[in-house]
Amino acid sequence: KYSAWQKDGSFHYVHKTPFGKYSFICVDASLTPGPKKPYNFYGILNANKMEELSALISESRESNHTILFGHYPTSSIISVSPGIRTAMRFALVYLCGHFHTLGGLMPVLHTRHPDGTLELEYRILAFDHDLFSFADLKFEEWPVILITNPKSYLYSSYAHEPLQRILHSTHIRILAFSPSPIKFVKIMIDDIYLGDAIQVSGPLYVLKWSPKNYSQGFHQIAVTVKVRTFFVLSIIFQLTLLIIFRFRAKPKFKKPPGVAVRTSFSLHVLSKIDLFFYSFLVLNLYTVLGPWFIAELIDDHVGVCFSFGLIVNGQFFEGSVTFIFGILQVLFFNLPLMAYTCWCLLLRCQGQCFRSHLYLTKPYWTVPIHLTMLLLFFWQVFSCYILLKTYGTLAFFLSPIKTGVVALTLFLVYRIWTMESILLRTFTLDIK
């Protein structure tokens, strides 16, 4: 019934910058009242709407560029004379939707009007010294790369853009976006490596170049963005610790052990007791490979969430945000749980039980450690609640990485403090 801007009608927004003004004009071709599909396939611009739109476009003539946007492509808009395409001839680009990919038959929907105006179903766009660039992307595919200088010749418009500025530019400029930190941005032209771009600020990366070297003929520029995968590295770190200490010989103490030696010894204890070794081995491998939860991710469609993406209705959506959640899960729960388990096992090897360690161990260590782990555990429980509220009961009960990990944590803590002392006898003798 209401848009984010107003109830209905076209409107004009002017974005002002130190180097000029940019007009954004909404093309409202929606039907009033609006019938349900399939009878809303076409939009309509009657005489009043066309007059209103033409007036808004006339207002924008003093702007550096005019960008039109609306829901319907021009091919599905019924308009009175002189027609929608003639009315928008002074605009650089018209951004629209509606067709999506026509059921997969037309994955890229771009066209150029006779007057040079581009019509795009778009994902991301940018202006670089009044040169317009865009990238058509799939949802949740990272990193996102947009080369703003030099811009693509295919979508260059001599009628609307100062293309000669490319010949006088000093740097190749790229916008690179990723949920994970970017390691490097490598640039090649015609398969020749030019160098790694330098980050100027935010997503902007630049590299010096000489445009005169490429003034003749057509050339191909390729940009490679490498991101740091902290999620995988953190998992590898834990698995490496488990495997190394599993097969490494226990240390022999000739003097009272310090903090580093006791930390190493606790990892030996955890890795050499099958229950804890295989629990953390499976937990880490499952975090990477196993389904996190099964839920109705889209209305009437049950899907599966993995660390590397989503599978919904037979389609795979590559992960990005899922990697972020994986990093948070590992850094703020899996690793702390492993460290907490090592600490508790070390106390058991020193002959303490749950009650005795509360008053025999120094409180300025015991209280913060237990409190920190308790807060992280409540965070894990709260994430289960969020999962339940967001995706329903199915997701809550079929979520090994959330609900399952809560149950695993309670079980491991219970086993640590109730485990028979005879199972720790060999470690107890070593540390004494």
PyMOL commands that set and color helices and strands:
alter all, ss='L'
color gray80, all
select helices_A, chain A and resi 47-62+74-76+84-87+153-155+163-168+211-214+230-247+259-272+274-289+321-349+354-360+363-391+393-397+400-418+421-431
alter helices_A, ss='H'
color red, helices_A
select strands_A, chain A and resi 12-17+20-27+43-45+65-70+77-79+93-96+110-112+118-121+124-128+131-135+144-149+171-177+182-189+192-196+198-201+204-208+221-227+293-298+301-306+309-312+315-318
alter strands_A, ss='S'
color yellow, strands_A
deselect
rebuild
show_as cartoon
